[in-house]
């Protein structure tokens, strides 16, 4: 869920929120009922290029007592290029601070997306860890399908 607050010239400001539901067994998906509010600033120097920054904070609304508290600050820094054939490609830097476990991670995430028309998109993304113990775990890949409203 997102809402555009303000747009003037090459600048935009939006707020968003994501509600996470506990899914899957331990080790897969999330084990929390969580909320992630975010604010996004977008600068578009040209119609086909955007630069964005989005701080977001994730916390739990409900969890099993077996799991630690959820307290994550993520600041996404995005560069994206759009082309006339409907492709969007770019890279996202994602520094993440986990306040509960007291650690910092940085991910470099190249992505490719394509507009399917009618507000539908398909996305391929790779999260490449750049710090700490996550480097040993290796990259993760995502394939997604969404609808913009």
C-alpha positions in Angstrom: 0.0 0.0 0.0 1.5 3.4 -1.0 0.3 6.9 -1.3 2.0 9.8 -3.2 2.1 12.8 -0.9 3.7 15.4 -3.2 5.1 15.8 -6.7 6.7 19.0 -8.0 8.8 19.0 -11.2 11.5 16.3 -10.9 10.8 15.6 -7.2 8.3 13.3 -5.5 7.5 12.1 -2.0 5.4 9.1 -1.0 4.6 7.0 2.0 4.0 3.3 2.1 3.2 0.5 4.4 3.6 -3.3 4.2 1.8 -5.8 6.4 3.6 -9.1 6.8 1.9 -12.3 7.7 3.5 -15.4 9.3 4.0 -17.9 6.5 5.7 -21.2 6.2 7.6 -23.3 8.7 10.6 -22.0 10.6 13.5 -21.1 8.3 11.1 -20.3 5.4 9.1 -17.1 5.0 8.5 -14.9 8.0 7.4 -16.0 11.5 6.0 -12.6 12.4 2.9 -10.5 12.0 4.7 -7.3 11.1 4.4 -3.8 9.9 6.9 -1.9 7.8 6.1 1.8 7.3 8.3 3.7 4.8 8.8 7.1 3.2 10.3 7.5 -0.3 11.9 10.5 -1.9 12.3 10.2 -5.7 14.4 12.5 -8.0 13.9 12.0 -11.8 16.6 14.0 -13.6 15.1 12.7 -16.9 11.8 11.0 -17.6 13.7 7.7 -18.1 15.9 7.8 -15.0 15.0 7.8 -11.3 17.1 8.0 -8.2 15.3 7.2 -4.9 15.9 6.8 -1.2 13.6 4.9 1.0 14.1 4.5 4.8 11.8 1.8 6.2 11.4 0.3 9.7 10.1 -3.2 10.3 8.7 -4.3 13.6 6.5 -7.1 14.9 2.9 -6.7 15.9 2.6 -10.2 17.1 5.1 -13.1 17.4 5.6 -16.4 19.1 7.6 -16.1 22.3 10.3 -18.4 20.8 11.3 -15.8 18.2 13.4 -12.6 19.0 11.9 -9.2 18.6 11.8 -7.8 15.0 13.5 -4.4 14.8 15.1 -3.6 11.4 16.0 -0.4 9.8 16.6 -0.6 6.0 17.5 2.4 3.8 17.1 1.5 0.1 19.1 3.6 -2.4 17.8 3.0 -5.9 19.0 3.8 -9.4 16.6 2.8 -12.2 16.5 3.3 -16.0 13.4 2.8 -18.1 13.3 2.2 -21.8 10.6 2.5 -24.4 10.2 -1.2 -24.8 8.9 -1.5 -21.2 12.1 -2.8 -19.5 13.3 -1.3 -16.3 16.8 -2.1 -15.0 18.9 -0.8 -12.2 20.6 -1.5 -8.9 19.6 -1.0 -5.3 21.9 -0.6 -2.3 20.3 -1.9 0.9 22.1 -1.2 4.2 20.2 -3.0 7.0 20.6 -2.5 10.7 19.1 -5.2 13.0 18.7 -3.6 16.4 17.7 -6.8 18.1 20.7 -8.8 17.0 23.1 -5.8 16.8 24.4 -6.3 13.3 24.8 -4.5 10.0 24.4 -5.9 6.5 24.8 -4.4 3.1 23.2 -5.9 0.0 23.8 -4.9 -3.6 20.7 -5.8 -5.7 20.7 -5.6 -9.4 17.3 -6.1 -11.0 15.4 -6.3 -14.3 11.7 -5.7 -14.6 9.3 -5.6 -17.5 5.9 -4.0 -17.9 3.3 -6.5 -19.0 0.6 -3.8 -19.6 -2.4 -2.9 -17.5 -0.2 -2.1 -14.5 1.2 -5.6 -14.3 5.0 -6.2 -14.0 7.4 -9.1 -13.8 10.7 -8.7 -11.8 13.9 -10.6 -11.4 16.2 -9.5 -8.6 19.5 -10.7 -7.1 20.5 -9.8 -3.5 24.3 -10.0 -3.3 25.6 -9.7 0.3 28.5 -7.3 0.7 29.2 -7.5 4.5 29.7 -9.9 7.4 28.5 -13.4 7.7 26.0 -13.0 4.9 28.8 -13.1 2.3 29.4 -16.8 3.2 25.7 -17.6 2.7 25.8 -16.3 -0.9 23.4 -14.4 -3.1 19.6 -14.9 -3.2 17.4 -14.6 -6.2 13.8 -13.4 -6.5 11.2 -13.7 -9.2 8.1 -11.6 -8.7 4.9 -10.6 -10.3 3.0 -7.5 -9.2 0.2 -5.1 -10.1 0.6 -1.3 -9.7 -2.5 0.6 -8.6 
